[in-house]
Amino acid sequence: MRGLPLILPIVVAACTTPTRWTKAGADDAVTVKDADQCQALGKEEAQRRYPYMAGSGAYGPTGMVLSQQQDDNNRATVQASVFNECMQKKGYTRT
Protein backbone atom coordinates (compact mmCIF):
# COMPACT_ATOMS: atom_id res chain seq x y z
CA MET A 1 0.00 0.00 0.00
CA ARG A 2 2.97 2.30 0.55
CA GLY A 3 3.79 2.28 -3.20
CA LEU A 4 0.30 3.42 -4.20
CA PRO A 5 0.99 7.16 -3.81
CA LEU A 6 3.98 6.80 -6.13
CA ILE A 7 2.12 4.82 -8.80
CA LEU A 8 -1.16 6.74 -8.74
CA PRO A 9 0.12 9.87 -10.57
CA ILE A 10 1.54 7.68 -13.34
CA VAL A 11 -1.76 5.83 -13.76
CA VAL A 12 -3.73 9.08 -13.82
CA ALA A 13 -1.37 10.60 -16.39
CA ALA A 14 -1.70 7.53 -18.61
CA CYS A 15 -5.49 7.83 -18.56
CA THR A 16 -5.72 11.46 -19.60
CA THR A 17 -7.48 12.52 -22.78
CA PRO A 18 -5.18 12.51 -25.82
CA THR A 19 -4.24 15.79 -27.45
CA ARG A 20 -6.58 17.04 -30.19
CA TRP A 21 -5.80 19.39 -33.02
CA THR A 22 -8.33 22.19 -33.49
CA LYS A 23 -8.75 24.95 -36.03
CA ALA A 24 -11.49 27.52 -36.29
CA GLY A 25 -13.91 26.56 -39.03
CA ALA A 26 -12.48 23.06 -39.54
CA ASP A 27 -14.89 20.19 -39.00
CA ASP A 28 -13.81 16.61 -38.23
CA ALA A 29 -13.62 15.62 -41.91
CA VAL A 30 -11.28 18.52 -42.74
CA THR A 31 -9.15 17.85 -39.66
CA VAL A 32 -8.81 14.16 -40.55
CA LYS A 33 -7.88 15.03 -44.15
CA ASP A 34 -5.26 17.54 -43.01
CA ALA A 35 -3.90 15.14 -40.39
CA ASP A 36 -3.61 12.38 -43.00
CA GLN A 37 -1.68 14.71 -45.32
CA CYS A 38 0.66 15.75 -42.52
CA GLN A 39 1.12 12.14 -41.42
CA ALA A 40 2.08 11.14 -44.97
CA LEU A 41 4.48 14.08 -45.21
CA GLY A 42 6.08 13.10 -41.90
CA LYS A 43 6.44 9.47 -42.91
CA GLU A 44 7.97 10.43 -46.26
CA GLU A 45 10.51 12.76 -44.65
CA ALA A 46 11.41 10.21 -41.96
CA GLN A 47 12.04 7.50 -44.54
CA ARG A 48 14.06 9.91 -46.67
CA ARG A 49 16.32 10.77 -43.76
CA TYR A 50 16.52 7.26 -42.30
CA PRO A 51 15.88 4.69 -45.06
CA TYR A 52 15.05 1.14 -44.05
CA MET A 53 17.91 -1.36 -44.08
CA ALA A 54 20.53 1.36 -44.50
CA GLY A 55 22.31 0.53 -41.25
CA SER A 56 25.94 -0.42 -41.18
CA GLY A 57 26.77 -4.10 -41.23
CA ALA A 58 30.38 -3.30 -40.43
CA TYR A 59 29.87 -4.16 -36.77
CA GLY A 60 28.25 -7.53 -37.37
CA PRO A 61 24.72 -8.67 -36.54
CA THR A 62 24.61 -6.89 -33.18
CA GLY A 63 25.67 -3.60 -34.71
CA MET A 64 23.09 -4.01 -37.47
CA VAL A 65 20.29 -4.57 -34.93
CA LEU A 66 21.36 -1.59 -32.84
CA SER A 67 21.60 0.57 -35.95
CA GLN A 68 18.10 -0.46 -37.04
CA GLN A 69 16.71 0.31 -33.58
CA GLN A 70 18.33 3.74 -33.61
CA ASP A 71 16.96 4.41 -37.10
CA ASP A 72 13.47 3.36 -35.94
CA ASN A 73 13.70 5.83 -33.05
CA ASN A 74 15.00 8.57 -35.33
CA ARG A 75 12.23 7.93 -37.88
CA ALA A 76 9.57 8.17 -35.16
CA THR A 77 11.05 11.44 -33.87
CA VAL A 78 11.27 13.00 -37.34
CA GLN A 79 7.78 11.82 -38.29
CA ALA A 80 6.24 13.34 -35.16
CA SER A 81 8.17 16.58 -35.57
CA VAL A 82 7.21 17.02 -39.23
CA PHE A 83 3.59 16.12 -38.46
CA ASN A 84 3.35 18.70 -35.65
CA GLU A 85 5.00 21.42 -37.75
CA CYS A 86 2.71 20.66 -40.70
CA MET A 87 -0.44 20.86 -38.57
CA GLN A 88 0.71 24.15 -37.06
CA LYS A 89 1.42 25.58 -40.51
CA LYS A 90 -2.13 24.65 -41.51
CA GLY A 91 -3.40 26.77 -38.63
CA TYR A 92 -4.14 24.07 -36.06
CA THR A 93 -3.44 24.29 -32.35
CA ARG A 94 -3.27 21.54 -29.78
CA THR A 95 -5.95 21.42 -27.14
Legacy VTK file of the C-alpha trace (Angstrom):
# vtk DataFile Version 3.0
C-alpha trace
ASCII
DATASET POLYDATA
POINTS 95 float
0.000 0.000 0.000
2.966 2.301 0.547
3.795 2.284 -3.196
0.301 3.421 -4.205
0.993 7.164 -3.811
3.980 6.798 -6.134
2.123 4.824 -8.797
-1.161 6.743 -8.739
0.122 9.872 -10.570
1.537 7.677 -13.343
-1.757 5.829 -13.760
-3.730 9.079 -13.820
-1.370 10.602 -16.391
-1.700 7.529 -18.611
-5.490 7.826 -18.565
-5.724 11.458 -19.598
-7.484 12.515 -22.777
-5.184 12.511 -25.816
-4.240 15.795 -27.453
-6.584 17.036 -30.192
-5.800 19.392 -33.022
-8.326 22.185 -33.485
-8.746 24.946 -36.032
-11.490 27.521 -36.286
-13.907 26.559 -39.034
-12.485 23.058 -39.544
-14.889 20.186 -38.995
-13.811 16.607 -38.232
-13.618 15.624 -41.910
-11.283 18.516 -42.738
-9.154 17.850 -39.663
-8.814 14.156 -40.547
-7.878 15.026 -44.147
-5.256 17.542 -43.008
-3.895 15.139 -40.392
-3.612 12.377 -43.004
-1.685 14.712 -45.323
0.657 15.753 -42.518
1.123 12.137 -41.416
2.078 11.139 -44.973
4.483 14.076 -45.209
6.081 13.101 -41.897
6.442 9.475 -42.908
7.974 10.430 -46.264
10.510 12.764 -44.648
11.409 10.214 -41.955
12.035 7.497 -44.543
14.057 9.909 -46.675
16.320 10.772 -43.758
16.522 7.261 -42.305
15.878 4.691 -45.057
15.051 1.144 -44.052
17.908 -1.356 -44.077
20.533 1.358 -44.504
22.314 0.531 -41.246
25.945 -0.423 -41.183
26.768 -4.101 -41.229
30.381 -3.302 -40.433
29.874 -4.165 -36.769
28.251 -7.526 -37.370
24.723 -8.674 -36.537
24.612 -6.891 -33.179
25.670 -3.598 -34.712
23.087 -4.011 -37.467
20.285 -4.566 -34.934
21.361 -1.590 -32.839
21.599 0.569 -35.952
18.096 -0.463 -37.042
16.708 0.311 -33.585
18.333 3.740 -33.611
16.964 4.410 -37.098
13.470 3.363 -35.942
13.695 5.826 -33.049
15.001 8.565 -35.329
12.231 7.931 -37.884
9.572 8.170 -35.157
11.046 11.442 -33.873
11.270 12.998 -37.340
7.782 11.823 -38.290
6.240 13.343 -35.159
8.171 16.585 -35.569
7.214 17.024 -39.232
3.586 16.121 -38.462
3.353 18.696 -35.653
4.996 21.416 -37.750
2.707 20.660 -40.702
-0.441 20.861 -38.565
0.708 24.150 -37.056
1.420 25.579 -40.511
-2.125 24.651 -41.513
-3.397 26.773 -38.626
-4.143 24.075 -36.056
-3.436 24.287 -32.354
-3.270 21.544 -29.776
-5.950 21.417 -27.143
LINES 1 96
95 0 1 2 3 4 5 6 7 8 9 10 11 12 13 14 15 16 17 18 19 20 21 22 23 24 25 26 27 28 29 30 31 32 33 34 35 36 37 38 39 40 41 42 43 44 45 46 47 48 49 50 51 52 53 54 55 56 57 58 59 60 61 62 63 64 65 66 67 68 69 70 71 72 73 74 75 76 77 78 79 80 81 82 83 84 85 86 87 88 89 90 91 92 93 94
